[in-house]
Amino acid sequence: MSGRCPLCLCLTASSLKEDLLQVERYRAHIDAVELRADFLDDPEAAAAARFPAMAGLPCILTVRRPVDGGHYRGGEAARRSLLHRLLGAGRFAYVDLESDLAAPDLEADASASGCAVIRSLHDLDGTPADPAALLSSLPRSGREIPKLAVHVKGMEDLARLLPAFRCGTQRGRIVVGMGPHGFPTRVLAPVLGGSLAYCSVPGMDAAPGHVDPEAMDATYRFHRVGPSTRIFGVIGDPIAHSLSPRIHNAGYDALGLDALYVPFRVDDIAAFLRVADALAMTGVSVTVPHKESVVPLLDAAEPPVRRIGACNTLVRREAGSGWTGHNTDVEGFLAPLRRVLGGSVPPGLRASVVGAGGAARAVVAALAGEKARVLVLNRTAARAASLAGEFGVQWAALDGNGFGRMAEFSDLVVQTTAAGMEPDVTLDPATGYVFRGHELVYDLVYKPPETVFLKRAREAGCRTVGGKEMLLSQAYAQFRLYTGRDFPREALGEI
Ligand code: NAP
């Protein structure tokens, strides 16, 4: 396992035939397979020696115990006997043996059949104190490949795990961070020096956090990245739904840039900034709930960040230097609006902004900067009052009285709340407002592409703008800040 990091599909069906179907389905994206014989029905497991020849790809043999997250129920003696028979009869490229399994007979079987040993340790409960030292202690000889798979529960754990990618034997090392916070280790394995990365068939995740082979390849550029790749990313919580990796990575692909954009589920920004140092990152997108809490950690802030008190983009010249905060939401909101309005926002435009959260701050700041006359409405009226007070605009509660006042501020209606966003797509935050058809209506929610609020506006004859336009505009601005290049818009397919 030297050189390029192979992408390995974990096979967890109950029959060899079903496993083979998955190999055929994903063959174009994968370099190796792991036959999880602990998932096979008994007669199938007994016949598994023929699987490497059927698959036609390097094959790892694994019979995982329940204590390590596996499904083998037959007891330890039966497990060893199965491993012995399969290693004797099959042509497996690798066998996964646990670190506490003293089994010279199985090592001899492996050696006799030209099969390398992956020496693994799984910690399903957490990340140990010194993962690098632990990984180094695993191999029983320099011919073995140590594998450490641990449950990463937060950024502190991830920061501690990353140095393990620099340890191992001359045969390599496999480091896996399980769970949502460990996700970056899966897609960064080829960049950080990992010797193998695992993926699963969608819906059959063999371990927490597995990604499907197509996404590993297409979204995370698995076969186009390596040790020289620059790492960018987005931080938030939750983050799995973010479309930003698809947008930025498609841009790197189109321009042939050696870069990778990774989502980080972040519970602790200070710990994440240490991770960013370890990964030599120079550009980071910031989303809910960190846009405001990141501001005190900045070394410098562009004027929109100071004005709004929120930052969605961190940039630095080189790894190790200080972070400058930018806010591309303001320009991201304005660019589609200007396009629809024929190039600019007319001064005195009367606008209602529904919501008073983080997104509303950027919208109100943008509209106030364009000399629009703004009314902020919010479910929690005090938040509307506070936001309006900061920017010197009008406010109202999101109730019958407020809906009445919206009529005076109805050239533009901007919906900035999370209401109507997946999964609860039936929510409409302003059912009491009746569109009259002359309004331009802009909804910041981008999933679904048309909320019930926006549909109601369109059906009343209004011109509408969906949240995807802002999402893309702010991402294009970030792309330029990170890479110095314009985003290749024509290359972006449907997202
Ligand atoms: P946030 O800071 O948590 O604010 C949420 C806002 O939504 C608050 O004003 C809240 O009112 C209101 N709200 C939530 N549920 C509501 C409901 N059922 N009825 C009425 N009001 C409700 O979130 P945020 O950062 O502003 O994000 C809000 C939305 O904008 C999200 O859907 C986000 O995806 C979207 N967004 C899109 C883009 C883009 O590029 N298109 C950029 C940024 C944000 P209370 O104060 O009463 O709780």
Residues whose N, C-alpha, C, O or C-beta is under 5 A from the ligand:
A	BS01	NAP	V288 G355 A356 G357 G358 A359 A360 N378 R379 T380 R383 T416 T417 A418 A419 M421 P429 L444 V445 Y446 G467 K468 M470 L471
